[in-house]
Amino acid sequence: MQHNLPISEEKIKQVFLLTLIVILLLLIGYNLALFIPSVLGAITLYVITRKYNLYLQEKKNWKPWLSALFIIIISLIILVLPIYFLGDLLVEKLGNTKEYMSKFNVFIDKIHDFVYLKTKFDILSNENMTKLKDAVGKFSTSALSGTFNTVTVIASAYFMLYFMMEKPRLFERLLRSSAPLKKANITLIGGKIRSMVTANAIGIPVVAVGQGLVAIIGYYIFGAPNILLLFALTCITAMIPIVGAAIIFVPVSIFMAAQGDLGGGVGLLIYCLVVVGLTDNLLRFTLLKKLEDIHPLNTVFGIIMGINLFGFMGLIFGPILISITLLLIQVYRDEFKIDDHEIILPEPKEIEEKIDLSI
């Protein structure tokens, strides 16, 4: 009869220490949950501007504080100000909530009446339209009231970004030394995160703006109302998975037809379905694949999950979380593989050739 071997003292200490670390991480995360979007924003900006910061500090011998401030100012001009002006345009065009909702209700009612008149089928029932109006009203109020919170998130992100960029090598060394993994796997994860952040932070907005620019040409040609407002809304909705910019141009086309401009409405719908749709596919299969070959399902489900977790920053970090999860499964198999001859991940030399962590 075999007796169970006692658990070694070393394993007991290991389990106790890991449990303590997990509890402390959960405690810190719970109490600092409000700053998670700021941390994600800071990481995104750091990854995008890293090579320029290292170039100024190590090649041009700029003082660290000067390099950090310079890049922060440039990033504000390039990244944040366009978003600010886009939001300001929306607020200016939409006006106050009550006036906007009254216009939106008229817009929806005309679409409903036109569809019912032409098809004799109540696809857009009054009950569904009422629910839609209520949902849009709540969403609009929430979006407008979240302006102050957005400013706070951006300010906190840049505060953290400054200290990351002032001593970038120290920051990265601390991250590497804190990860209980092989050096090769740390290198692999770091390079993968960098490439995915770049692909999502640059690729998704570029694709959205590209669709908006193509769509605004159609809005102008076919005489759509408020083309600047439609351009802003198209850019925003183009980042939503599956439906994308169709949320805007389909109702607008029906509304134009309901107003009596049947040719303009049909022409705009065909133009957007064909030209804007081709633009979306072209940019996604060229630009995004060049930056990082991310599976479309990864992007779709990642964005849906990310928006629920992190809000706007979820557009970037949702797909990354899914990709990192799959990568960590491979890393786990590599760290604890039974067969020493089994090769799951690339060898260290191959990784170093593909992923250059230096400038």
N, C-alpha and C positions, 0 to 999 in steps of 0.2 A: 504494500500500500504506500503510495507516494504522498508525501506531505507538501503542501504549498510552500514554496520558498518565500521567506520574508522579504518585504519591500526594502530595498537598500536605502540607507540614510541619504545617499546622494540624490536618489529619485524623489524622496520626500521633500528635500530642500528645493529641488527643481520645481516640483508641482506647487509648493508653497509660494515660491518666488513668482512664478508665472501667474498664479491666482491673484497675488497682491498687485502685480503690474496691471492685469486686466481690470481689476476693481478700481485702481487709481485712474486708469485711462477712461473708464466709463464715467467716473465721478467728474473728471476734468471736462470730458465731452459734454456731459449733461449740463454743467454749469456755464460752459462757454459755447453752447450751441448757437447762440445768436451771432457769433463771430465766424461760424463755419463758412458762410458765403464770402466773407472778407479774406479768410485764409486761402480759399480756393482762387479768389481773384488775384491775390498776391502771388500765389504759385504760378498762375497762368502768365501774368505779366513778367515774372522772373524768368520763366522758361523762354518766352518770346524775345526778351531783351538781353539774355545772359551773354551771348557772344559779343554784343556791342559793349556791354559793361566791362568784360574782361579785356577787350581790345583797347578801350580807353585807359584802363588802369595799368595793364601790363605791357602794352605796346607803345602807347603815347605818354605813359607815366603821369596821368592825371591823378590828382588827389582823390581818394575813394569817395569822400563826401561830395566833391564837385561832380564826379562822374555819375554818382547816384542821382543827384538833383537834376543834372542835365537830362538824363534819360527819362526821369519821371516827368519833367516838363514837356519833353517831346512826345511822350506817350499820351499825356493829357491832351495835347493838341491833336494828335492823330487818331486816338481811340475814343476818348471820353467826350470831347467837344462835339463831334458829329452825332453821338447818341443824345447829347443834351439838346442840340438844335432840332433833332428829329422829335424828341419828346415835347419840346416847346411848340413845334409846328402842330403836333396832334392836339395839345391843350388849346392852342389858339383857334384851330379850325373847329374843334368839337364844342368849344365854349363850355358853359356851365352844364352840370349833369341834367337838370330838368329840361333845358332847351335841347340838348343833344338827344335825350330820350324821346322827346316829342317828334323830332325829325326822324329818328330811327324807327319809331312806330309807324309813321307815315310811309317810310321807305318799305318796311316789311308788309304793310297792308296792301300797298300797290302791287308788290310782287305776288302776294297771295291771290288777289283778285284777278290778276292777269293769268296766272297759271290755271286757276279754276275756270276762267272764261274760255280758255283755249282747249283744255283737256276734259272739262266737266268731271274731273276727279279731284276730290279734296285731299290731295297729297299733303298740302300745308294746312292742316286743320286749325280751326280757331284755338283749340286747346293747346296744340303744339306751339302755335305762334305766341300765345300768352306766356307759355313756359320759356320760350326763346327770349322774349322781351325782358322777362324778369331776370333770366340768367345773364343777359348782356348788361342789364342795369347794375346788377350786383358786381359783375366783373369790372365794369368801367369805374364804379365808385371805389372799388378796392385798388384798382391800378392807379387812380389819381391820388388816393390817400397814401399810397406807398412811395410817393416821391421823396419824402423826407427820409424814409428808411433806406432808399437807394443811395442818397447822398451820404448817409452815415456809413453804409457798406463800402462805398468807394473811398471815403476818407480813411477808414480803418485799414483797407487793403493797401493803400499807398503808404500809410504809417508803417505797416509791417514790411512792405516792399523795400523801403529805405534801408532798414537794418539788414535785410537779406543781401542787398546789393552792395552795401558798404564794405562788407568782408565776405565776398562770395565763396572763396576757397574754404574759409573756416566754416561757413554755413553748410556747404556740401560735405565737408569732412565729418562734421557732426552727424549729418544724416546717414552717411555710409557707416560710421562707427557704431551707430545705434541699431542698425539692422542686423539681426542674428542669422545672417545667411552667408553663403560662399561669396567671395569677391566677384567671381564670374557672374553669379546670379544677380548681385547688386548692380553690376554694370549693365546687365541685360535689362533689368527692370527700369533703371534710370534712363537708358536710351529709349526704351519703349514708351515711357511716360512722356519724355521730351517730344518724340515724334508725334504721339497722339494729341498732346496739348496743342502743338503747332498746327496739326491738321484741322482740329476742331475750332481753335480760336481764330485761325485765319481763314480756313476753308469754308466753314458754314456761313459766316457773315459775307464773304465774297460772293458765294453762290446766291445768297439772298439779295444782295445789292444788284448783282448781275440780272436776276429775274426782274427786280424792280425797274431797272433802267430800260430793259426790253419792253416791259409792260407799259411804262409811261409813254413810249412811242405809240403803242396801240391806243392808249387812252386819248392821246392828242389827235391821232388820225381819225378816230371814230367819234370824237366829240363827247367823251365822258365828262361828267361834272367833277369839279374840284380835283384836278389831276394830281396836284401836289399832295393832297391828303391821301388820295388813292395810292400814290407812289410810296408814301411812308407806311401805310397799312400793308401794302404788298410786300415790302421788304421785311416787315415784322412777321407776317403770317407765312412767308416763304420758308422760315426756319422751323415751322411746325411739321412734324413727319406726316407722311401719307397724303393728307389733303393739301397742305401748303397754301400757295397763293390763290388756289381755286376758291378759298373761303371769301375772297374779295371779288375777283373778276366775274365769277358766275352770277352772284346776286346783282352786281352792277349791270351786267349784260341784260338780265331779265328786267331790271328796273328801267333801263333805257327803252327796251321793247314795250314795256307797260306804259311809258310816257308817250308812245307814238312813234318813236324812232326804231322801227323794227329792223331796218337795214343796218343801222349802227350797232344795235344790240347783238344781232346775229354775227355781224362782221367782227365785233370785239371778242365775242365768245370763241369763234373759230381761230382768230389770230392768237389769243392767249393759250388756247388748248394746244395749238400746233407750235407756234414760235416760242412762247414762254416755256412750254413743256420741253421742247428740244433744247432750249438754253439750259434748263435745269439738268437734264440728262448729260449734256455735253460737258458742263462744268464739273458735275459730280464724277464722271468717268475719266476726266482728264486731270483737273486740278487736285481733287481729293485723293485720287489714286496715286498721284505723283507724290503728294505729301505723306500719305500713309494709307495703305490698302486696308481699309476697315470694311467689314462685311455690312451690307445695307441693313440687315436685321439687327445687327449690333447697334447701329445708329438709331434706328426707329425705336426699339425698346429702351435703349439707353437714354434718349431724349425724353421719352414719356416718364421714365423713372426719375431722371435727373430733375425735371421741372417740379415734380411732386416733392422732391427732397430739398432742393437748393434754389428753387425759383429760376431766374434768368440764367444764372451760372450753370444750371443743370444741363443747358444746351451743350456745354463744353465737357463737363465732368461726368454726365450720365453715361455716354458711350465709353469713356475712359474707365469708369468703375467696372463695367462688364468685361472689358478687355483685360484689365488688371486681374480680375477674379479668375478668368481663364488662364492667364499667365501664371498666377500664383499656384494654381493646381499643377501646372507643369513644373514649377520651381519646387513644390513639395515633393513630387515624384523624383526629381533630380537630387534633392537634398537627402532623401531617405530611401533611395532605390536599393533593392536587395542585391541585384546582380551588378557587380562592379564594372562589368563589360558593357552594360546597357547604356546607350547614349541617348538621352532624351532631349537635352538642350545642347546648343552649340558649344564647342570647346572654347576655353578662355581666349586662345589666340585668334580664333575666328571671330569672336565677339569684339575683341579690341580692334580688329580690322574694320568691322562693319560699323561700330559705334565709337565715335571719337568723343570722349568727354571733355577734351581740351578745346581750345578755340579753333 
